[in-house]
């Protein structure tokens, strides 16, 4: 993408605004654990959503935003999410893994945002 280093930040800002408009409370951004980074952690009711934000250029053909969250990335996100949840919450919190895909022509122009709830599941060995 040729929008400079800020395109990822702009996409995450868009995702955060979207989540807030839909009743989520944003708990953290760019949470790191080992090799993993979770773009946005947000809570709605008794559910904590760990959200990957993926940006795609409308002019570039290739994998969709959702296809970009490959199994290896999912495993890293789950490990980081379990670590975050264990350090921040007691029992009774539901963990969910979402993906927000954003496709745009360029910043400041039209964008299409799609929120895929429960985009992937944690492996049963990560029971929390």
C-alpha positions as a printed Julia matrix, in Angstrom:
128×3 Matrix{Float64}:
   0.0     0.0    0.0
   1.27    3.44  -0.76
  -0.45    5.45   1.98
   2.55    5.69   4.24
   3.17    4.27   7.68
  -0.07    5.68   9.12
  -2.52    3.56   7.11
  -2.64    0.83   9.76
  -3.22    3.4   12.5
  -5.99    5.06  10.48
  -7.68    1.69   9.94
  -7.48    0.87  13.65
  -8.94    4.3   14.48
 -11.83    3.56  12.13
 -12.38    0.17  13.77
 -12.33    1.69  17.27
 -14.84    4.36  16.24
 -17.07    1.67  14.73
 -16.93   -0.46  17.88
 -17.68    2.49  20.16
 -20.65    3.5   17.98
 -21.98   -0.04  18.43
 -21.8     0.0   22.22
 -18.37   -1.49  22.88
 -15.97   -0.16  25.48
 -12.41   -0.23  24.19
 -10.1    -1.71  26.83
  -6.78   -1.74  25.0
  -5.09   -1.19  21.66
  -2.0    -2.89  20.3
  -1.69   -5.3   23.22
   1.51   -7.32  22.94
   2.34  -10.71  24.39
   5.44  -12.45  23.08
   5.27  -12.47  19.29
   1.56  -11.66  19.26
  -0.18   -8.34  18.98
  -3.91   -7.81  19.32
  -5.08   -4.7   17.52
  -8.12   -3.9   19.68
  -9.58   -5.4   22.84
 -13.14   -4.31  23.5
 -15.93   -5.28  25.87
 -19.65   -5.46  25.31
 -21.73   -6.83  28.16
 -20.01   -9.89  29.61
 -18.05  -10.54  26.4
 -14.51   -9.41  25.66
 -13.78   -9.27  21.93
 -10.21   -9.55  20.7
 -10.3    -7.83  17.33
  -7.88   -8.1   14.45
  -8.09   -5.17  12.04
  -7.11   -5.87   8.45
  -6.85   -3.22   5.76
  -7.01   -3.85   2.04
  -6.6    -1.51  -0.9
  -9.63   -1.69  -3.22
  -7.37   -1.41  -6.28
  -5.19   -4.36  -5.29
  -6.34   -7.89  -5.98
  -5.49  -10.56  -3.47
  -6.63  -12.22  -0.29
  -9.56  -10.72   1.54
  -9.02   -9.18   4.95
 -10.53  -12.25   6.55
  -8.3   -14.69   4.67
  -5.31  -12.74   5.97
  -5.94  -13.98   9.52
  -4.26  -17.33   8.91
  -4.22  -20.16  11.49
  -0.74  -19.2   12.8
  -1.97  -15.64  13.44
  -5.09  -17.05  15.13
  -2.95  -19.15  17.48
  -0.85  -16.15  18.47
  -3.94  -14.01  19.08
  -5.52  -16.71  21.23
  -2.39  -17.07  23.39
  -2.23  -13.31  23.88
  -5.95  -13.14  24.62
  -5.77  -15.84  27.27
  -2.83  -14.04  28.88
  -4.7   -10.73  28.84
  -7.89  -12.26  30.25
  -6.04  -14.13  33.0
  -4.31  -10.94  34.12
  -7.36   -8.65  33.95
 -10.52  -10.64  34.73
 -11.92  -13.27  37.0
 -14.2   -16.0   35.78
 -17.46  -15.23  34.04
 -16.1   -13.36  31.05
 -16.72  -14.71  27.56
 -13.83  -14.42  25.12
 -14.53  -13.87  21.44
 -12.3   -13.43  18.39
 -13.45  -10.98  15.74
 -12.0    -9.53  12.56
 -12.77   -6.12  11.16
 -11.95   -5.89   7.49
 -11.62   -2.47   5.89
 -11.32   -1.91   2.16
 -10.63    1.6    0.88
  -9.47    3.54  -2.13
  -7.24    5.77   0.02
  -7.49    7.58   3.35
 -10.16   10.27   3.42
 -12.07    8.61   0.59
 -14.75    5.94   0.64
 -14.18    2.91   2.82
 -16.08   -0.31   3.35
 -15.92   -1.8    6.86
 -17.16   -5.28   7.7
 -17.18   -6.68  11.27
 -17.03  -10.46  11.38
 -18.11  -11.56  14.86
 -16.69  -14.9   16.07
 -14.36  -15.02  13.07
 -12.44  -17.91  14.62
 -12.5   -20.06  17.75
  -9.89  -20.85  20.36
  -8.48  -24.34  20.43
  -9.98  -26.28  23.37
  -6.58  -26.43  25.11
  -6.91  -22.68  25.71
 -10.03  -23.03  27.83
 -10.4   -20.02  30.04
